[in-house]
Amino acid sequence: MGLYQRYLLPRLIDLAMRVSEVRRYRALIVPRAHGDVLELGIGSALNLPYYGAHVQRLEGVDPSVELLAMAQHRACDAPFEIELLPSPAESLPLADASFDCVVTTFTLCSVGDPAAAMREARRVLKPGGRLLFAEHGLAPEESVRRWQHRLNPVWRKLAGGCNLDRRIDDIVEQAGFTLGDIQRGYARGPRPFAYIYCGEARAS
């Protein structure tokens, strides 16, 4: 791992994930979490202020040790128990049916195998448990899609494996979830980067 990926990129990700549009989607989805919660790609723990009083315990996983170190500082003042695990989302060191909710915000774009990550999310959810997500991905308009496909190879290298052209709702459904309330639309910003899937799904 080079100096850019190890030291500079985690700090750039932390800064990028603080922008107002990202915060707006966090505020829409994260407060719905309750009970025992798993957050995939917790990063530097920028979701923590949005969790409500119904959360009893939070486990957060992320493959970046540098981002988890930032998360640990933010976790000190949380009003509920938090455990942070250095783990990829595709292979969770967690028991079956052990969580009420799984939360993922702006994470599936950069997971190496998002289908495997969603299968793992379904495995660790209790029957009827909820997946709460806010993710950017493939746009519906062909003109925007063409730009997403063109930009993706370069963007993926610069942005820590982030992909612009993943169809998030399909990935979720194909893992065995039933989609519920979901909003699809553009956030403010350049359209190839700004098509958002935001909502929830049930583990069947």
N, C-alpha and C positions, 0 to 999 in steps of 0.2 A: 504494500500500500504506500503510495507516494505522499509527499508532504501536503499536496493540495487536498487529496482525499481525506487524509488523517486529521489535519489541523485547520485548514482554511475552510473547506467545504462544510463541516458541521456548523461553523459560525455563520456562514452565508445562509445555510438552511434555516437556522434559528432566526435570523433577521428577516428572511423572505416570508416566514410563516407568521410574522407579526403584523403584516399589512392589514388594512381595515377590511377588505373584502373577505379575507380568510377568517378574520375574527367574526365577521357577520355570520358566516356559515357555522362556525363553532357554536355560536350562541343559539342557532336554530336547532342543532342536533344534540349536543353534549348534555344539556340539562334534562333530557329525557331518560338518561341512564338511572338505574336503580339497583339496589341489592349488591351482589358480588359482581364486579365489573372487570373485564379484561380490555385493555387498550392496546391495539396492534400499532406498532410504529409510534410509540409514545414520544420519541424524539427528546426534545428539551422540556417536555411537560407543559407546553403552552395551553393545553386544554384544562389544566387543574382548576383555574378560577371559575370554570363553567359547570363543574359538577355540583349537583344540588344536595340537599339534606337527605335524600332517599338513598344515597350511596353509602354502603356499609364498609366495603373493602375494594381497593383498586390494585390490580396487578398490571404493570406496564412492561411490554417487551419491545426491544429495539436491538438491531445488530450493532449499532454504533456505541462503543464504550464512551467516546467523547461526548455525544449527546446525552447519554445516560448520566454522566457526571454533572452536566448542567441540570438535568431533571432532578437529581438528588438534592441540589440546593433548594429548588422550588418545592420539593416534597416536604421539607421540614415543618412547615406551618399548616399542612393540610389537616382538616378536621376528621379524617378517617385514616384507617390503616392503608399504607402503600408499600408494595414490594416491586422493585425494578429488576428485570431479568435481561441479561444480554443474550438475546435469542432471535433468530429469524422467524418471521411469521409463518413460514412454510413448515416448520418443525417445532411445535411448541412442547416444552417439557412440563406439561400440565395434564391433569387427569380429565377423563371424559366427563361430560355433563356436570361441570363444576362452576359455571357462571350463569348469572341471570341475563347479562348483557355483554355484548362485544361492541366496542367503539373503534371506528377507523376514520380518521380525517386526514385527507391529502397524503395517504400512505400507499394505496394500491398502485399508484402510478410508478413507484420505484421498487416495489417488491419483485424479485426475480421471477417468481412463479405465482401470480395472483390467484390462479385457480386452486393451487395447493393451499395457499393461505386461507382462502374461503372455506375449503374443506376442513381445515384445522379449526377455523372459527366455529363451524357447525358441530364439529366433534366435541368441543369443550363447552358448548352451550347446553343448558338443561333443556329438556323437551319443552317446546313453546317459547324458548328464550329469544331475545331480540338482538339483531344486528343493526346498529345505528351507524350511518355512514354519510360523509360529505366528501366527495372525490371529484377531481376533474378528469375529463376523458374525451372520447370521440364525439364530435359534433354531428348533428343531423344533416347539415347542408353540405352538398358535394364540394362546393368551392372551398369551404373551410377545411373539410377533410383532406383535400389535396394538399393544402398548406401544412396541415398537421403531419401528414406522411412525409412531406419534403423536409420539414424541420426536425423531425424526430431523431434521426441518427446523430446529428450534431448536438441537439439539445440533451439527449440522453447522456452523452459523454461529459458535457459541461455541468449538468445538474444532478450528478450522483445517481444516474440510472433512471431518472424520471422520464416516463413515456407520456406523450401527448394524445395517443390514439387508441386507448383501451376502452372497450365498450363495457362500462362498469356494471350496468344492470344485467347484461348477459352473463358476466362472470359470476355475479351473485346468484342468479337463478340456476345456473348450471352446477353450482355447488350444492344444490338441494334446498335452497331457501325459497320461501314464498314472499314475493314483494308485496309490501303494504303501501303505506303513504310514501310517495316519492315525487320530488320536484326535479324537473330537468329544465335547464335554461342557462343563459349567459350571465356570468358575473361581469362587473365593470373591468375593462381591460382588453388587450388584443384577443380577438376571437379564437385563434388557434390554441391559446393557453387558458381559455376562460369558460369552457362549457362544463357545467357542474351537474352532478347527480347527487341529490341530497334526500335522505329519507330513512326508511327502516324496512327490515324484512324479518320474517319469523323462521326459526328452525323447525322444519316439519318432521 
